[in-house]
């Protein structure tokens, strides 16, 4: 079984738990508000790896038009049911296609660390293409020094998912080399995650 298939099976398995724990969780709300303050009125926002739609829901409530993409069909069933104001697509982020300069803002909340470096760079190049000239990219990325398969238990059954964590400065450098002009770090205190806003 390949790493992508195993990662997808893990997120399919935790969909119900994620829905219960995350749909109305406000942990990211302070940073999402700051993200929205940097966007024009009624912005078009892409939620990468939207899962059960928690952040999509909060972005809609803050005034955004939201498109969410994820490869977990089980997760998206919750998103479609409980966040009808947003539009969702079941697609591999590596294969997603949108018009150039389409989005005012793009969010990834703990999604891109599930991709290898070359895959991350492909996604980041795509992000630059589909962001508007003054667009912004909000990234929640875990600090660490690990790459490989993580084993986790869900309802007594073991699953594995791929992860690639790195030092904050290394993630900043990787994103910035794709042409972003500057970045801002937000105060954030959830696990090992950092919160970084990149300006196109």
C-alpha positions in Angstrom: 0.0 0.0 0.0 1.4 3.4 -0.9 1.7 6.4 1.5 -1.0 8.4 -0.1 -3.5 5.6 0.0 -2.7 4.9 3.7 -3.0 8.6 4.5 -6.4 8.8 2.8 -7.6 5.7 4.7 -6.5 7.4 8.0 -8.6 10.5 7.3 -11.6 8.5 6.1 -11.4 6.6 9.4 -11.3 9.7 11.6 -13.9 11.7 9.7 -16.6 11.2 12.4 -14.2 12.0 15.2 -13.0 15.1 13.4 -16.5 16.3 12.8 -17.3 16.0 16.5 -14.1 17.6 17.7 -13.5 20.2 15.0 -16.6 21.5 13.2 -17.2 24.2 15.9 -13.7 24.3 17.4 -12.6 28.0 17.6 -8.8 27.4 18.1 -8.0 28.9 14.7 -10.5 31.7 14.8 -8.1 34.5 16.0 -5.7 33.9 13.2 -8.5 33.4 10.6 -9.8 36.8 11.6 -6.4 38.3 10.9 -6.3 36.5 7.6 -9.6 38.0 6.6 -8.5 41.5 7.6 -5.9 41.3 4.9 -8.5 40.3 2.2 -10.9 42.5 0.2 -14.6 42.4 1.0 -16.4 39.2 0.0 -13.1 37.4 -0.9 -12.8 34.1 -2.8 -10.9 31.7 -0.6 -9.6 28.2 -1.2 -9.4 25.8 1.8 -6.8 23.2 0.9 -7.4 19.9 2.7 -10.6 21.2 4.1 -11.6 17.9 5.7 -15.0 18.1 7.5 -15.3 21.8 6.7 -14.6 23.4 10.1 -12.3 26.2 8.8 -14.5 26.6 5.7 -17.5 27.2 8.0 -15.6 29.8 10.0 -14.4 31.5 6.8 -18.0 31.6 5.5 -19.1 33.1 8.8 -16.4 35.7 8.5 -17.7 36.8 5.1 -15.7 34.7 2.5 -16.8 32.8 -0.5 -15.2 29.4 0.0 -14.1 26.5 -2.1 -12.8 23.5 -0.2 -10.8 20.6 -1.6 -9.9 17.3 0.0 -9.3 13.7 -1.0 -11.3 12.1 1.9 -14.8 11.4 0.7 -15.9 10.5 4.2 -14.8 13.9 5.5 -16.4 15.8 2.7 -19.8 14.3 3.4 -19.8 16.2 6.7 -18.5 19.4 5.0 -21.2 19.3 2.3 -24.0 18.6 4.8 -23.0 21.1 7.5 -21.4 23.9 5.4 -23.8 24.2 2.4 -22.7 27.8 1.8 -19.3 26.6 0.5 -18.5 24.5 -2.5 -16.5 21.3 -2.1 -14.5 19.1 -4.4 -13.2 15.6 -3.8 -9.8 15.8 -5.4 -6.1 15.1 -4.9 -4.5 18.6 -4.2 -1.7 17.6 -6.5 -4.2 17.3 -9.4 -6.5 20.3 -8.6 -7.0 22.8 -11.4 -8.3 26.4 -11.1 -8.0 29.4 -13.3 -4.9 31.6 -12.8 -5.4 34.6 -10.5 -8.7 33.2 -9.2 -8.4 33.3 -5.4 -7.9 36.3 -3.1 -6.6 34.0 -0.3 -5.6 30.3 0.2 -5.5 28.4 3.5 -3.9 25.2 4.4 -4.4 24.1 8.0 -2.2 21.1 8.7 -2.4 19.7 5.2 0.8 20.3 3.2 3.0 18.4 5.8 1.5 15.2 4.3 3.3 15.7 1.1 7.0 15.1 0.1 9.2 18.0 -0.7 8.8 17.8 -4.5 5.1 17.5 -4.1 5.0 20.5 -1.8 6.9 22.5 -4.3 4.4 21.5 -7.1 1.5 22.6 -4.9 3.3 25.9 -3.9 3.9 26.7 -7.6 0.2 26.1 -8.3 -0.8 28.3 -5.3 1.2 31.1 -6.8 -0.5 30.7 -10.1 -4.1 30.6 -8.8 -3.6 33.5 -6.3 -4.5 37.0 -7.5 -1.5 39.4 -7.8 -2.1 40.7 -4.2 -3.3 37.4 -2.9 -2.2 35.8 0.4 -1.5 32.3 1.6 -2.1 31.2 5.3 -0.2 28.1 6.4 -0.4 26.2 9.6 2.7 23.9 9.6 4.1 21.7 12.3 7.6 22.2 13.5 9.8 19.2 13.9 12.5 17.1 12.2 10.6 14.0 11.0 9.8 12.5 7.6 8.1 9.1 7.2 5.0 7.2 8.2 3.3 7.8 11.5 1.2 5.1 13.1 -2.0 6.2 14.9 -4.9 4.3 16.4 -8.5 4.9 15.6 -11.2 3.0 17.4 -8.8 0.3 18.3 -7.5 -0.1 14.8 -4.0 1.0 13.6 -3.6 3.3 10.7 -0.6 5.1 9.1 -0.2 8.4 7.5 2.8 10.2 5.9 4.2 13.3 7.5 7.0 15.7 6.9 7.8 18.2 9.7 10.6 20.7 9.6 12.1 23.7 11.4 10.0 26.8 11.0 12.8 28.6 9.1 13.1 25.8 6.6 9.3 25.9 5.8 9.5 29.7 5.4 12.4 29.4 3.1 10.7 26.7 1.0 7.6 28.8 0.6 9.4 32.1 -0.1 11.5 30.7 -2.9 8.4 30.4 -5.0 8.1 34.1 -5.3 6.2 35.4 -2.2 7.3 38.9 -1.3 7.1 38.7 2.5 5.6 36.9 5.4 4.1 37.5 8.9 4.1 35.1 11.8 1.0 35.0 14.0 0.9 34.1 17.6 -0.4 30.6 17.7 -0.4 28.0 20.4 -1.8 24.7 19.1 0.5 21.7 19.4 3.7 22.1 17.4 2.1 24.2 14.7 3.2 27.6 13.5 1.0 30.0 11.7 2.5 32.0 8.8 0.9 34.4 6.4 2.7 34.8 3.0 2.1 37.7 0.7 2.2 37.1 -3.1 
